[in-house]
Amino acid sequence: MISSYGYYAIFLFACIEGEVALITAGFLAHQGLLSIQLVILYAFLGTFLMEQGVFQIGRVYGLKILDRFPKLKPKVAIAFKWLKKYDVLFIFSFRFIYGIRNISPLIIGASGVPSKKFFFVNFAAAIIWSVSIACIGYVFSNAIEGVVAHFGEYQKHILFAILGVVIAIYAWVSLRQAYLSRKQ
């Protein structure tokens, strides 16, 4: 199943924030279940085509779409500011920054960055992203395999730790909201 549908999954996950899927695909390539060259190719195609499509949507409808989300205005204003100062650097790096990858091409398209400039910088960034993330999984497959092999031994401890962190975050947020509502 992995060898039959794995490349399609890589393509789809690369369209969104697909780092974990691509690292996993690199690991599977090291295990001989996938080809590292095809993993990189499908990841490149997924990320490049998605970013190009969202950029084009941003060129036509970007400002209208962004106006529908007033809570995003401060973040969008910061992105526009960065784009004016560091357009090539921003275009090159947004896919490496968690949380802004999916909206950045829309903002870049709405900002008026020329299509040709975006195409070439996006092309280079997509290649570097695809190769580097896939190779992380491939190169560190022995370490990943060791963690997976020993996961069963530590599963209960890991689950309790995660549960503890979730409870602590929930308590902190609840206490902070209570404090802020009393303060007002």
C-alpha positions as CSV (number, residue, x, y, z in Angstrom):
1,M,0.0,0.0,0.0
2,I,2.8,2.4,0.8
3,S,4.6,1.8,-2.5
4,S,1.3,2.1,-4.4
5,Y,-0.2,5.2,-2.7
6,G,2.7,6.7,-0.8
7,Y,3.7,9.2,-3.5
8,Y,0.2,10.5,-3.8
9,A,0.1,11.0,0.0
10,I,3.4,12.8,-0.2
11,F,2.0,15.1,-2.9
12,L,-1.1,15.9,-0.8
13,F,0.7,16.4,2.4
14,A,3.3,18.6,0.7
15,C,0.4,20.9,-0.4
16,I,-0.2,21.7,3.3
17,E,2.3,21.8,6.2
18,G,3.8,18.4,5.3
19,E,7.1,18.3,7.1
20,V,6.2,15.3,9.2
21,A,4.9,13.3,6.3
22,L,8.0,14.2,4.2
23,I,10.3,13.2,7.1
24,T,8.4,9.9,7.4
25,A,8.6,9.4,3.6
26,G,12.4,9.9,3.8
27,F,12.5,7.3,6.5
28,L,10.4,4.9,4.4
29,A,12.8,5.6,1.4
30,H,15.7,4.5,3.6
31,Q,13.9,1.3,4.5
32,G,13.5,0.6,0.7
33,L,9.7,1.1,0.6
34,L,9.9,4.3,-1.5
35,S,12.4,5.9,-3.8
36,I,14.1,9.0,-2.3
37,Q,14.2,10.6,-5.7
38,L,10.4,10.2,-6.2
39,V,9.7,11.3,-2.7
40,I,11.6,14.5,-3.4
41,L,9.9,14.9,-6.8
42,Y,6.3,14.5,-5.4
43,A,7.0,16.7,-2.5
44,F,8.4,19.4,-4.8
45,L,5.4,19.2,-7.1
46,G,2.9,19.3,-4.2
47,T,4.5,22.3,-2.5
48,F,5.4,24.2,-5.7
49,L,2.0,23.8,-7.4
50,M,0.0,24.6,-4.3
51,E,2.0,27.8,-3.5
52,Q,1.7,28.9,-7.2
53,G,-2.0,28.3,-7.1
54,V,-2.6,30.2,-3.9
55,F,-0.4,33.0,-5.1
56,Q,-2.5,33.4,-8.2
57,I,-5.7,33.4,-6.1
58,G,-4.1,36.1,-4.0
59,R,-3.4,38.2,-7.1
60,V,-7.0,38.2,-8.0
61,Y,-9.0,37.8,-4.8
62,G,-6.4,38.2,-2.0
63,L,-7.5,41.5,-0.5
64,K,-11.2,40.5,-0.6
65,I,-10.4,37.2,1.1
66,L,-8.2,38.9,3.7
67,D,-10.9,41.5,4.5
68,R,-13.2,38.7,5.5
69,F,-10.9,37.9,8.4
70,P,-10.5,41.1,10.5
71,K,-8.6,39.2,13.3
72,L,-5.8,38.6,10.8
73,K,-5.3,42.2,10.0
74,P,-2.3,42.8,12.4
75,K,-0.5,39.7,11.1
76,V,-1.3,40.6,7.5
77,A,0.0,44.1,8.1
78,I,3.3,42.7,9.4
79,A,3.6,40.3,6.4
80,F,3.0,43.2,4.0
81,K,5.7,45.2,5.8
82,W,8.2,42.4,5.6
83,L,7.3,41.9,1.9
84,K,8.1,45.5,1.1
85,K,11.5,45.3,2.8
86,Y,12.6,41.7,2.1
87,D,10.4,40.4,-0.6
88,V,12.8,37.7,-2.0
89,L,13.9,36.6,1.5
90,F,10.2,36.4,2.7
91,I,9.2,34.4,-0.4
92,F,12.1,32.1,0.0
93,S,11.6,31.4,3.7
94,F,7.9,31.4,4.4
95,R,7.6,27.6,3.8
96,F,10.2,27.0,6.5
97,I,8.2,28.9,9.1
98,Y,5.4,26.9,10.8
99,G,2.0,28.6,10.9
100,I,2.4,31.1,8.0
101,R,3.1,28.8,5.1
102,N,-0.5,28.4,3.9
103,I,-1.5,32.0,4.0
104,S,1.8,33.6,2.8
105,P,1.3,33.0,-0.9
106,L,-2.1,34.6,-0.7
107,I,-0.6,37.6,1.0
108,I,2.3,37.7,-1.5
109,G,-0.1,37.6,-4.4
110,A,-2.2,40.4,-2.9
111,S,0.9,42.5,-2.3
112,G,1.6,42.9,-6.0
113,V,4.8,41.0,-6.2
114,P,5.4,40.2,-9.8
115,S,4.4,36.7,-10.9
116,K,7.8,36.0,-12.6
117,K,9.7,36.9,-9.4
118,F,7.5,34.7,-7.3
119,F,7.7,31.8,-9.7
120,F,11.5,31.7,-9.7
121,V,12.0,32.2,-6.0
122,N,9.2,29.8,-5.1
123,F,10.8,27.2,-7.5
124,A,14.2,27.4,-5.8
125,A,12.6,27.4,-2.3
126,A,10.4,24.4,-3.2
127,I,13.5,22.4,-4.4
128,I,15.5,23.2,-1.2
129,W,12.5,22.5,1.1
130,S,11.8,19.1,-0.6
131,V,15.4,17.9,-0.7
132,S,16.3,19.1,2.8
133,I,13.2,17.8,4.6
134,A,13.1,14.4,2.8
135,C,16.9,14.0,3.5
136,I,16.3,14.7,7.2
137,G,14.1,11.6,7.3
138,Y,16.5,9.6,5.1
139,V,19.7,10.5,6.9
140,F,18.3,10.2,10.4
141,S,16.3,7.0,9.8
142,N,18.4,5.0,12.2
143,A,17.7,7.5,15.0
144,I,13.9,7.5,14.1
145,E,13.9,3.7,14.0
146,G,15.5,3.6,17.4
147,V,12.8,5.9,18.8
148,V,10.0,3.9,17.2
149,A,11.5,0.6,18.5
150,H,11.6,1.8,22.1
151,F,8.4,3.8,21.9
152,G,6.4,0.8,23.4
153,E,8.7,0.8,26.5
154,Y,8.0,4.5,27.2
155,Q,4.5,4.8,25.8
156,K,2.8,5.1,29.2
157,H,5.3,7.7,30.4
158,I,5.0,9.7,27.2
159,L,1.2,9.7,27.4
160,F,1.2,10.8,31.0
161,A,3.7,13.6,30.1
162,I,1.5,14.8,27.3
163,L,-1.6,14.7,29.5
164,G,0.2,16.7,32.1
165,V,1.3,19.3,29.6
166,V,-2.3,19.6,28.3
167,I,-3.7,19.9,31.8
168,A,-1.1,22.6,32.7
169,I,-1.8,24.6,29.6
170,Y,-5.6,24.4,30.2
171,A,-5.2,25.5,33.8
172,W,-2.9,28.3,32.8
173,V,-5.3,29.6,30.1
174,S,-8.3,29.3,32.4
175,L,-6.6,31.1,35.3
176,R,-5.3,33.8,32.9
177,Q,-8.8,34.4,31.5
178,A,-10.3,34.5,35.0
179,Y,-7.6,37.0,36.0
180,L,-8.2,39.2,33.0
181,S,-12.0,39.2,33.4
182,R,-11.6,40.2,37.1
183,K,-9.2,43.0,36.1
184,Q,-11.8,44.5,33.7
